[in-house]
Amino acid sequence: MWFRRALHPHSNLLEKTRCKYPPWMVTSSSSSFYSDLPTKKGKAAPLQERRMRDRVRIWAKGGEGGNGCWSYRRGRNDRYGKPDGGNGGRGGDVILECSAAVWDFSSLQHHLNAKKGGHGVSKNMIGSRGSDKVVQVPVGTVVHLVNGDVPSLVQNISTKSLHPWEIPDADGVAEAPHHYDNRVTASGSLEEDSDYSAPCFNDFVGKSARLHHKAPKLPASSEAESETCRNGHIPRYGTDNRRVYAKEYYEDKYEMEAEEEGEGEENEEDEEWEEGEEEEEEEEEEIQYSVAELTKPRQRLIVARGGEGGQGNVALRKESKYNKPNNGGSTDREMLDDDDDDSAPSTSGMPGSEALLILELKSIADVGLVGMPNAGKSTLLGAMSKAKPTVGHYAFTTLRPNIGNLNYDDYFSMTVADIPGLIKGAHENRGLGHAFLRHIERTRVLAYVVDLAAALDHRKGIAPWEQLRDLVLELEYHQEGLSDRPSLVVANKIDEEGAEGVYEELKSRVQGVPIYPVCAVLEEGVPELKVGLRRLMDGSEWQKLDIDNIMVD
Ligand SMILES: Nc1nc2c(ncn2[C@@H]2O[C@H](COP(=O)(O)OP(=O)(O)OP(=O)(O)O)[C@@H](O)[C@H]2O)c(=O)[nH]1
């Protein structure tokens, strides 16, 4: 309605527009009225016109644990009070979530940080858990580890659906609490997370202890004593002293434990030896390839874990009391009520784990269309499926793999990936390089698309049999044995004049694979091609293109 009003002779909208823009920009014809106005090009180019980001390096850091609280609950009748500082909350994890709604890594940040846990509070209240950083990655993401812990797979079902005593199944998709986490292996199978090591004391010694509440009366440690001498009284609020005391407290504890076990020296030797071995390993292989894969939507992978929260003085006091030798046969309750030793400090939260990762996308499709630029791969994908890839009469129109669904009358369906054009020397980074070939590493069937008309009428193109030889060589350069899978040849542009003769010559020069003459533009020969692809898919035919079976001048 509004545009009719604008064009109505009595409408003053047209008049206003005339005033706003110079006369040469405003015409009375309805077709050019709006199109002549200067239009600003949007920032976001269509997906097809953007280059794909299928490899990215990310740095993930789990959230720091919240500090434990040091607090005493004092009352009118209780001058000294009882400890009531709660533990700090656990830091958040960095999680990669597999999603079918994401195509590549272009929306991924390089630094992924999860949130810190909340600090513990008085009245024995635990700090809140830091929120996780969940980022979505496309289906087919492969994770390589440069630095850090091996990521672990998290299962993703609401625990409400489980029986209270049921342990979430490893193969299922149950959201397991963290102690049920499993490690994922290169093959995607799960392993029990048996050697997940708790963060050690050294992890938090270097961190400044930020304690909220009043410090306990410190024992006569060397620093505390010197402070006492200077001020004439035991310092009650010195953070540094608390930290020193906390350090000594834990060092003593760990020494005692080691002495008890009588293996202190052996442990040191073992550690040195292990360290040496680890260094050697690091030197040998810096990147651990394919430590995990995300192949199904909603799969989740923890790449960096949040640090544990620090302990409040309630927890530490209980711990120290339970650890005391119980000679008098007193009960646990009596031991807890006994508040002779109320000087247990609180501890600061552990830092979260860090990981440096390389994410790589390997699209998953049943059939991969491989061909030189301008061979007609995108046109063919559009003819076979409902995909709408960009088609252009110039080379390298396709900048990212396009995936389409090939449907059959009996509801069978398969996915087809159109890979950007390859040229001779792609392995030396000519053209778009051969990085896109990683997308066909997972395809089950290969369809080589050749342009029958490329070398016709003294055009400068390459003859179809030479195109095939170059394609096979490029696949092999990318990965040995990549061409070793069921294959067929699509002889495209059969509608061009003289293409029939080239097709006949192609058949005589290339042996061992079925060749389908097709006109992708007119969708001729496409049904036969679909039948051929299905035969290769279900295994009723198995033929591959061998370099020895291609006759080139
Ligand atoms: N005559 C004829 N032209 C075709 C046929 N199929 C495709 N074309 C034309 O060939 C040109 C290239 O087609 P695309 O589908 O973009 O080729 P591509 O292999 O995807 O090219 P890249 O994106 O460079 O890899 C376009 O101008 C198409 O119209 C066909 O069967 N017959």
The ligand as an ORCA input file, in Angstrom:
! r2SCAN-3c Opt
* xyz 0 1
  N      27.261    -25.847    -21.106
  C      27.297    -26.236    -19.861
  N      27.769    -25.408    -18.933
  C      27.815    -25.845    -17.650
  C      27.376    -27.117    -17.277
  N      27.540    -27.245    -15.938
  C      28.061    -26.102    -15.513
  N      28.231    -25.245    -16.513
  C      28.782    -23.888    -16.441
  O      30.123    -23.963    -16.014
  C      30.441    -22.804    -15.243
  C      31.078    -23.231    -13.938
  O      30.137    -23.908    -13.166
  P      30.315    -24.121    -11.590
  O      29.231    -25.038    -11.149
  O      30.458    -22.841    -10.880
  O      31.708    -24.861    -11.603
  P      32.585    -25.307    -10.334
  O      33.262    -26.569    -10.692
  O      31.757    -25.341     -9.106
  O      33.639    -24.146    -10.281
  P      34.526    -23.654     -9.043
  O      33.597    -22.977     -8.107
  O      35.512    -22.739     -9.642
  O      35.149    -24.859     -8.438
  C      29.148    -22.039    -15.052
  O      29.132    -20.975    -15.956
  C      28.077    -23.055    -15.396
  O      26.933    -22.447    -15.923
  C      26.844    -27.968    -18.296
  O      26.439    -29.096    -18.070
  N      26.860    -27.470    -19.569
*
